[in-house]
Amino acid sequence: MALLYKSDPVRGARWKALFAQHAPDIEFRQWPDIGDPKEIRYLLAWQPPENIMDSLPSLEVLFATSAGVDQFDFDALPPELPVVRMLDPAIESGMIEYATFATLWLHRRMGDYVRQQREGQWQAHMLVPAAQRRIGVLGLGQLGSTIASHFAGYGFAVSGWARSSRQVQDVACYHGEAELDEFLSSSDILICVLPLTDATRGILNSDLFARLPEGAALINIGRGEHLVDHDLTQALDDGHLSAAVLDVLSEEPPADDHPFWQDERILLTPHVAAMTQPDSAFPVLLDNLRRHQRGEPMIGRVDPQRGY
Ligand code: GLV
C-alpha cells in the first residue's frame, strides 16, 4: 500500500523520513516517481495531478497539504472520494502569528512610520487604545475563530462574521447576509480568513469596502481571489480605506506591472502566513490514515457541496 506525495520536494524528504520511522507499512512515494499507480491508495497533495482517477485508479483518500482546498476541482472528483483538509497545528499558529503581526502593523501605523523614516520625518501620531480598535474577523471556521479569540485576549474589541451562526468566547458573533452590514460597520481592521468558494469569490469588493468605517484597513490571509484588486486600489485612492496587508493574491507572483508592488499603502508578502510543517502535520495525517484503515470518520473531511 502506498501514499503518493505531490508537493514541495524539500518538505517531501522530511515526510518520507517520518513515514519510514513511524508508519513503515505505508510506502511513501514522491511525485513524479509514482511507481505502479495501482498500488497508490492515498494522495497527499497541494495541486492534484490531472485526471486524478484515471492516473490513480485505486485512490481511496485525497489529503490536502493545505488548510484551504479550493485548488481542487470537486466537479472532476468522484463524489464518493473523501477529501481531507490539513489541520496541522503549525498552520493555526502561523496564521495567528501573521494576523497578530499584520494587525499590530496597522494598529500602530507602522506603514506611516516606515515612510516617515525614509523621508527623515520625526512625527508621532496619537495612539489608539486597543479597546477602541475594532477588529472584524470575516470567517469563523477553525482558523477564524482561533484568531478572533486570540485578539480578544489582546484587549481589542473583536467581532466575527460567518455564514451560519457561531459562538466564540469574548467575540461578538454575527452571521448571514442580514447581519453583514452591522459587522462591517464596526470593523476598523477587517481580517479575511474565509474559505474560497463560489459564494466568497470577489467578496472583498467596492460594495463591501463602502460598508466599512472611514479609514478602515484590510488584511487578507484567505485567498487572493477573495479580493477584487482594482476595487482595493480605488478604495485606497478615495481615502475610504487607509491601508492593507495582503499575503495572498489571485496571481502569485503578481505580474511585474501589478500596481500593488509599488503601492506604499499595501504591505505585500508572498503567501507565507502559515506553512504546513511535516513534524507537526505528520501525527495528524497518520491519525487520519489509521482512522480510515479502521473504517472510522476522519478529522477535517471536506464537504464537496460546500467546498470547505
Ligand atoms: C495555505 O494557504 C493553506 O491553505 O494551507
Residues whose N, C-alpha, C, O or C-beta is under 5 A from the ligand:
A	BS01	GLV	T65 S66 A67 G68 A274
